[in-house]
Amino acid sequence: MIAMHPLPGALVPLLRKRHQCHPAPTRGAVMADTAITTLVPDPQVAEECGGVTLMTLWRWDKSKKMKALGWPPKVNVNGRNYRNRAKLEGFKAKLEALAERGGK
């Protein structure tokens, strides 16, 4: 039988402190401080963009046309890619406006 080791005692207070300092926002809550940047993980961005693949997001990062449309640059945190929520919503709004005009 393999003995299960609990978390080292030094990590437990750190984990508790992290969760107490950064509580999850409740549904419908309005953020009072607009200086806080909300980052969205790339898998969620891919789903919001119509279920495209992560490879498509990588291609969009390289595309000059997408950059011209306001595609938000990636933010790499610990080897994972995220996008700024405000910039992503701006990009979506720009695409919707472009679609309403018929792509012109």
C-alpha positions as CSV (number, residue, x, y, z in Angstrom):
1,M,0.0,0.0,0.0
2,I,1.3,3.5,-0.9
3,A,1.2,6.0,2.0
4,M,-0.4,9.3,1.0
5,H,1.5,12.3,2.2
6,P,-0.4,15.4,3.1
7,L,0.7,18.8,1.9
8,P,3.7,20.1,3.7
9,G,2.7,22.1,6.8
10,A,4.3,25.2,5.4
11,L,2.1,25.3,2.3
12,V,-1.3,25.0,4.0
13,P,-1.3,28.5,5.5
14,L,-0.1,29.9,2.1
15,L,-3.0,28.2,0.3
16,R,-5.5,29.4,2.9
17,K,-4.2,33.0,2.7
18,R,-4.3,33.0,-1.1
19,H,-8.0,32.0,-1.1
20,Q,-8.9,34.5,1.5
21,C,-7.2,37.4,-0.2
22,H,-8.7,36.6,-3.6
23,P,-12.3,35.5,-3.2
24,A,-14.2,34.5,-6.3
25,P,-16.6,37.2,-7.5
26,T,-20.2,36.5,-7.0
27,R,-22.6,36.3,-10.0
28,G,-23.8,39.7,-11.0
29,A,-21.3,41.5,-8.8
30,V,-19.9,44.8,-10.2
31,M,-16.2,45.4,-9.8
32,A,-15.6,48.7,-8.0
33,D,-12.0,48.9,-9.1
34,T,-11.8,49.1,-12.9
35,A,-7.9,49.0,-12.7
36,I,-8.1,45.2,-12.1
37,T,-7.3,43.3,-15.2
38,T,-9.4,40.2,-15.8
39,L,-7.5,37.5,-17.7
40,V,-9.4,34.8,-19.7
41,P,-7.6,31.5,-20.4
42,D,-7.1,30.6,-24.0
43,P,-9.3,27.5,-24.0
44,Q,-12.2,29.7,-22.8
45,V,-11.4,32.3,-25.4
46,A,-11.4,29.6,-28.1
47,E,-14.9,28.5,-27.0
48,E,-16.2,32.1,-26.9
49,C,-14.8,32.6,-30.5
50,G,-17.1,29.9,-31.9
51,G,-15.3,26.8,-30.7
52,V,-12.1,27.3,-32.7
53,T,-9.0,25.4,-31.7
54,L,-6.0,26.6,-29.8
55,M,-4.0,26.3,-33.0
56,T,-6.4,28.9,-34.6
57,L,-5.7,31.3,-31.7
58,W,-2.0,30.8,-32.3
59,R,-2.5,31.6,-36.0
60,W,-4.5,34.7,-35.1
61,D,-1.6,35.9,-32.9
62,K,0.6,35.7,-36.0
63,S,-1.9,37.4,-38.4
64,K,-1.5,41.0,-39.3
65,K,-5.2,41.2,-40.3
66,M,-6.3,40.0,-36.9
67,K,-4.0,42.4,-35.2
68,A,-5.5,45.2,-37.3
69,L,-9.0,44.2,-36.1
70,G,-7.8,44.5,-32.5
71,W,-7.1,40.8,-31.6
72,P,-5.8,41.0,-28.0
73,P,-2.2,39.8,-27.5
74,K,-1.6,36.8,-25.4
75,V,-0.4,37.2,-21.8
76,N,1.8,34.2,-20.8
77,V,1.6,33.3,-17.1
78,N,3.4,30.1,-16.0
79,G,3.4,28.7,-19.5
80,R,-0.3,29.3,-20.1
81,N,-1.8,31.9,-22.4
82,Y,-4.5,34.3,-21.3
83,R,-6.2,37.3,-22.9
84,N,-7.3,40.6,-21.4
85,R,-11.2,40.5,-21.0
86,A,-11.7,44.1,-21.9
87,K,-9.6,43.9,-25.1
88,L,-11.4,40.6,-26.0
89,E,-14.8,42.2,-25.6
90,G,-13.6,45.2,-27.7
91,F,-12.5,42.8,-30.4
92,K,-15.8,41.1,-30.4
93,A,-17.7,44.4,-30.6
94,K,-15.5,45.4,-33.5
95,L,-16.3,42.2,-35.4
96,E,-20.0,42.6,-34.7
97,A,-20.0,46.1,-36.1
98,L,-18.1,44.9,-39.1
99,A,-20.6,42.1,-39.7
100,E,-23.5,44.6,-39.5
101,R,-21.9,46.7,-42.1
102,G,-21.5,43.7,-44.4
103,G,-17.8,43.4,-44.0
104,K,-17.0,46.8,-45.4
